[in-house]
Amino acid sequence: MDKIKVGHVLNSVGGVDVSLRLILENIDAEVYDSFVIHGRKDTSRAYVDINKKKVKDYKIPILRDISIINDIRSIIHTAKIFRDEKPDIVHAHSAKGGLIARMASVFYKVTILHTPQAYSYLSTNNSFKEWMILNIEKFLKNINSVLVASSRSELKRGLEEVGYKKEKTELFNNSILPIENLENDIKYPVSWPDDYICTVGRPSYQKNIEMMIEVIKELRNDIPSIHLVLMGVGEYYPNLKKVEQLINEYNLENNITLVKWIDRKEIFKIISKSKLYISTARYEGLPYSIIESLALSKACVVTDCDGNRDLVINEYNGYVIKNNDIVEMSKKIYLLYTNENLRNEMEQNSKELFQKGFNLQENIGLIEDIYQKYARI
C-alpha cells in the first residue's frame, strides 16, 4: 500500500513549530510520508520523523506579518511544490500557513486541514482590522478548507464566528508526550530565589505581560519576596520596552527575571521547580506551556480566554480569572502560594487532566485518523 503523502505549510515559530515537530516525530512513518513548506528564516533546525530521519523541507518567503509581495510569492512557490509533490492532504498551521496553503490549493486542488493555533483576528484591539481579518477567514474557509481546531474553544469560534459547517470541522487538541526523567540541575544561570512563580510568554499584545507586571506589583504588598520568572523573551517581543519600563517604574527589578528563549528541556526544569504557573493571555489556541505545566503537575492561575479555559478548570487545578482583573488574580496566586495543601491537591488534578486529554501517546492516533479520513487516495 502506498504511503499517504502529507504536506505541512507554516511560518515555523513558537508553539506552531512545537506542534508540527510533535506531529512529525510521532506519526507512523511507515504510513505517512511528510514534507514541510516553511519560511526561509523561521527555523534552522531540521525536521525529523519518528525514526529520527530528516523530513524533506522547502524554504519559501513566508513571513509572520502581512506582506503582499512575499505572500503572493509564497502562494506561487507553494502551488509549484504541490504540483511537484502531489500531496494527498495538506495540513496548514497558523493563520499565515492557512492563507498560503488555501490560496495555493486554487491552482492544485487538495484538501487543506487548517489549524489556526489562535485565530489572528483576535490579535488586535482595532475593530476595523479585526473585522477585516475575520472576513478574510470567512472567505478562505470556502477554499478546500477543513478546520482542525487545536482546542474546543477554537472549534467553537470556528463554528460560530468564522462560519464553518460542523461537517467541515475536526478537533485535535494540542498534546505533548509525558515529561519524564528530567535532570535536576538547571543549566541556565539561576539568579532568582528558590520560591518563585513562572510563565512562558513573549512580551506582546497576545500575552498581555503588562497585566502580569501589575499583578506582581499588587502581590508584593502581601509577599514582598514574590518572584516571577518570565521565559520566552527574545524571539518575537514587540512590547518588551514597555514591559521593561513598567518593571523599572514599579521598582520590580528584584521581583522579576526575564529569560530569553532557551531549550524546552530547560523550560521544563524551571517550571517543575516553581510553586505555580500563571498566564495573562488575551487569547490562545491551546498553549503548550500550560499543557507542559499540567504534565509537570503544576497548579495554574490564568485569564479566561480561548485555550486557557480548556486547560484550567476553575477551583479544580487552578483558577480562571477575568481578563485584567488584577486584584482577583493576585488573591488567587497568594492563596495557592501560601496554602500548600490546596496547591498539592490542584497539582494532582493537573496531572490527571493531562493524562486524560493532552497526552500525545494517547492522542496521536486522532490526527492519523483525520489524515486518513481526508486523504486523496
N, C-alpha and C positions, 0 to 999 in steps of 0.2 A: 504494500500500500504506500502511495506517495505521501510524503510529509505535507502538512499544512503550512503554507508559507505565510508568515505574519510580518507585516511591516509596521514599524513604530515611527511616529513623527512627533517631534517636540523641540522646544528650547530647553536643553537639559541642565537645569539648575535647581538647587534646593530640594524640596520634597518631591518635585516632579521627577528629578533624576533618581532619587532614592526609590520611588515607586517602580520606575522602569527596571532598574537594576535588580530589584527583588523579584519581579516577574521573570526576567530573563534567566536569573540564576536558580530558579526553582521549577519552571515548567519542564515538561518531559522533552528533552532534546531529540529523542527517537521519534517523536510525533510532530514536533513543531520546528520549523526552520525559520529563524528570525533574522531580520536586518533592521538597522536603525538609520533614520534620517534626522540630523540634528544640526545645531548651529556650529559655525566654524570656530567660535571662541568660547563656547559654553562649558566644555569639559575636555580635558586632555587624557583622562583615564579610560582605558579600553573597556568595552562591554564584553562580558563573558557569559557563557551558558552554565548549566548545572555541572558540566564536566570540566569547567574552567577553560574551555575552548573559546577563542576570540570570536565575537559576533561581528559580522560584516557591518560597517557603518559608512555613511555618506555625510560629508560636511557641506552644508549649503548656507547662504547668508540669512539664516533665521535670527532675528533679534527679539529681545523681550518686549520692547516698546514698539508702537506702531511706526512703521517706516514704509511708505507706499512703494518706493522703488525696490527696496530689499524684499518686501513681501511679494511683489509681482515676480521678481527673480526667483524667489524661493518656490512659489507656486509652479513656475515653468520647470525648474530643476526637479521638483518632486514629481510632476507629471511624467517627465522623461524617465526618472528612476522607476516609477510604477510600470511604465511600458516595458522597461528592460527586465525588471524583476518579476513582473506578473504575480503580485501577491494575491492570495486567496481572501485575505482580510487585512485591514489596516486598523491599528489602534493609535489614535491621536490623543496625546496627553497635553493638557493645559489649553487655555484659550487660543494662544498663538498656534500651537500644534493643530488644534481643531480647525482653525481658519485655513491654514496652509493645506492640510490634507483634504478637507472637503472641497475646496476650490479646485485642487488638482484632480479630484475624482470626477470633475466635469469632463476632463479630457481622457481619463482612463477610469471607466466605471468600476468601482469596487465599493463594498460597504465599509463605511468609516465608523468604527466604535469610538465615541468621543468621551473622554474622561476629563472634565474641566479642572478638577482639583481646586475648586472655588471659582465660581463664575466671575469673570473680570468686571462685569458691570457693578459688582459690589465694591470695587476698589476705588470709588470716587465719591466725594460728597457734593459733586456738581450735578444737579438734577438733569440738566440737558445732556451732559456727557453720559450719565447713567442710562437715560432714555435711548440715546443713540447706540450705545454698545449692546443694550438689551435687544434692540430691534435688529442689530446685526446677527445676534444669536438666534433670534426668531426666524430670520431668513435662512441662515446656514443649517438649521435643523432639518430643512426640507431637501438638503442636498446629500443623498445617500447616507444619512446620518442615523445612528442609534446611540442613545445616551447610555453610557456605562458609568453610573454615579459612584463616587467614592465614599458616600455616606447616605444615610436615609434623609438627612436634611437637604443634601444636594439633589437627591432624587425628587423630593417634594417640590423644590424650587424649579426643577426642570419641567415637571408636570404642570405646576400652577402658574408659573411666570413665563417660562420660555415657550410653553405650549406643546411639549411632546405628547403624543398619544401613548397611552400606557403600554401598548404592544410594541412600541419602539424604545422601550427603556429596560435596563437591567441594573442590578445592584451588585457591586463588588467592593466591599469595604476595604480600604487600605489596611494592610496587615503586615506583620513582621514575624520573623522567627523568634522563638523564645530566647531570651538573653541569658546565656549560661556561661559558667567558667570565666567570669570577669577577673582579670588581675586586680589585686588590691591597690597597688600603687598608682596614683595619678601622675602621668609623665609630664603633663602641663604644669609649669611652675605655680604652685598654690600660694596665693598671697592673702587668703581670706580665712576667717576663723572656722573652727570645727562645726559650729552650729550655724547653718545657713539655709536659705531657700534658693530655688533656682528656676530658670526659664531658658528656653531657646527661642530667639526671635530677632530678626534683623530690625533695626530702627526704621520703621516705615508706617504709612497710613494703616495698612492691614493690621499690624501687630500692636499698634497703639501703645508704644512703650512710654509715651508721656504720661498716660494714666498710671502705669506701673510705678513711675517715679513719684507721682503724687501719693500713691498707696504707701510706698516706703517712707515718705515724709510723715504721713499720718501714723504709721506703725511705730516710728521712732519715739513717739511720745510715750508709748507703753513699754516698748522694748528698745532701749537706747542702743543696744548692741546688734540689732537686727541687721542681717547682711544678705544682699541679693547678688547671686552670680548670674549675670546675663550673658548667655552664649549665643553665637551666631552673628556677631558684629564683624563685618569685614567683606562679605561677598556682594551684597546689594543693600545699601544703607542710606537712603535719601534723607532720613530725618536725624542722622547721627549728630550733627552740630546742635540741633535743637535739644536733643536728649542730654548732650554734654553740658549745654548751657544751664538746663534745669538742675542737673546734678551740682553744678558749681553754685548756682543761685541759692539752693537749699542746703548747701554745705554737707552734701551726702557722699563726699569722696571716700569716707571711711566706711560707708554702708553699702556701696555698690561696686562690684568689679565687672568691667566689660571684657569679655573674652572673644577674641577673633575666631574665625572659622577654624575648627580643629577636627581631627579624626573622630568618626562616630563612636568608636570604642572609648575614646577619652570622654566624650559627652556622656556616654552610659555610666562611666565611673563617677563623674561629677553628680549626675542625677541620683545614682544609687546611694551616695553618701549624704545627700541633702535631707532636710527634715520634711520638705514637701515641694510640690511643683505648682507654679502659677502661670496663668495666661490672661492677658488683657485684650486679646484679638477682637477686631470688629467683625471679621468673617474668616472662615477656613473652609477647606474641603473636608479632610479628616486628618488632623495634624499628627505627623509621625512622632513628634516629640512627646505628645501626650500618650500615644499608644505605647511608646517606649517607657514612659513613666508608669503606666499600668503594668507592663511586663516586669518592671523593676519594683513593683509593689509600693507605689507612692500614692498617697492621698493628694488630691488636686483642688485648687481653688481657681475657677475660670469664669470668664464672662460668658453670657448666654448668647452664643452665636452658632451658626452652622458649624458642624464638626465638633466643637467643644461640647455641645449639649448631647451629642451622640456618644461621647466617651465618658462623660462625668454625670452621674445620676445624683441629683441634689440630696444631701444627707445620707448617701449610701457609700460612695467612695470619694466624697469631697463636697464642694459647694459650687453652685452655679449662680452667678451674680449678674444683675442688670448692668449693661454697659455704662461706664463712667460713674457707677455708684462706688465712689472711693471709700467712703466711711464703712459701708457694709462689707466690702472686700477686706478692708483692714481688720474688721471684727472677726471675720471667719478665719483669716490667716492666724490672727492672735489665738483664737480658740484651738486650732489644730496644733499650733506651735507649742502651746503651753499644756495641752491635755494629751498626755502620752497614751492613755488607754483608748481614747476616741481615735487618735491618729492610727494606732495599731489596728483597730477594728476596720477602719477605712482602707488601710493598706492591704489587708487581706481581701477585702471586697474588690479592690482594684485588680489584684492578681486573678481572682476568679472571673471578673468581667473580661479581662484579656483572653483568658483561656477559652471562654465561651464564644467570643465574637471576633477576635482580631489576631488569632494565631495562624500564621501563614501555612504551617504544616497541615492544618485542617482546611484552610480556605483556598489553597492553590488550585484545587480541583474545580472550584467555581468559575475561575477565569478560563480554565481549559474548556469547561463546558460551554461557556459563552463563545469562545473561538470556534468550537465545533459547530455550534448552532448556526453561526452566520458565515462560516467559511464557504467560499465559492468553489466547490469541488465537482 
